[in-house]
Amino acid sequence: MSNHVVPHFHNDAGVSIIEIGSQEFMCVGANPPFDHPHVFLDLGNDSEIICPYCSTLYRFAADLGAGQSRPPECVVRDKVA
């Protein structure tokens, strides 16, 4: 599991929508070294937001826990050395 305080998500799979269980999160675009500047996004009172760098649509899903996503492989996981 990631050690990030704020959940980080990526879109290596190139999906059009990523459902997430967090209202505040970071989009990194793709996994490094193909990432874009890591941008903090806050849904506020909205249920959807588009990343201004990679145009990924993030949608809040109340059935997911904080830091979870659908598809699940879109969660940034720390690399184990």
C-alpha positions in Angstrom: 0.0 0.0 0.0 1.1 3.5 -0.7 2.5 5.7 2.0 1.0 8.9 0.6 -1.1 11.0 2.9 -3.1 12.2 -0.1 -4.0 9.3 -2.5 -2.2 9.4 -5.9 -3.8 8.0 -9.0 -2.4 7.3 -12.5 -3.9 6.4 -15.9 -1.3 4.1 -17.5 -4.2 2.0 -18.8 -5.6 5.0 -20.8 -9.2 4.5 -19.5 -11.7 7.3 -20.0 -13.0 7.4 -16.5 -11.4 6.5 -13.1 -13.8 6.1 -10.2 -12.3 6.9 -6.9 -13.2 6.8 -3.2 -11.4 10.1 -2.3 -12.6 13.7 -2.5 -9.0 15.1 -2.6 -6.2 13.4 -4.5 -3.2 13.7 -6.8 -3.2 12.9 -10.4 0.3 11.9 -11.7 -0.8 11.1 -15.3 1.2 7.9 -15.9 3.7 6.1 -13.7 7.2 7.7 -13.7 9.1 8.4 -15.8 6.1 9.2 -18.0 4.2 11.2 -15.4 3.1 14.8 -15.7 3.4 17.4 -12.9 1.6 15.9 -9.9 -1.5 18.0 -9.6 -3.7 18.2 -6.5 -7.4 17.9 -7.3 -10.3 18.6 -4.9 -13.8 17.5 -5.9 -15.4 19.9 -3.4 -19.2 19.6 -3.8 -18.8 18.0 -7.3 -18.8 14.3 -8.1 -16.5 14.6 -11.1 -13.3 16.5 -12.1 -11.0 16.4 -15.1 -7.3 16.6 -14.7 -6.0 19.7 -16.5 -2.9 17.9 -17.7 -4.0 14.5 -19.0 -7.7 15.1 -19.3 -8.6 12.0 -17.3 -12.1 12.2 -15.9 -12.2 11.2 -12.2 -15.6 10.3 -10.7 -16.3 9.9 -7.0 -17.8 6.5 -6.1 -19.2 6.3 -2.5 -18.8 2.5 -2.5 -15.0 2.8 -2.7 -12.8 3.4 0.3 -10.4 6.4 0.5 -7.5 5.7 -1.7 -9.2 3.0 -3.8 -10.1 3.2 -7.5 -12.0 1.4 -10.2 -10.1 0.1 -12.1 -7.9 -0.8 -9.0 -4.6 -0.7 -10.9 -4.9 3.1 -11.2 -3.8 3.6 -7.6 -0.1 4.7 -7.4 1.8 2.2 -5.3 5.2 2.7 -3.8 7.9 0.6 -5.4 9.5 -1.8 -3.1 13.3 -1.8 -3.4 
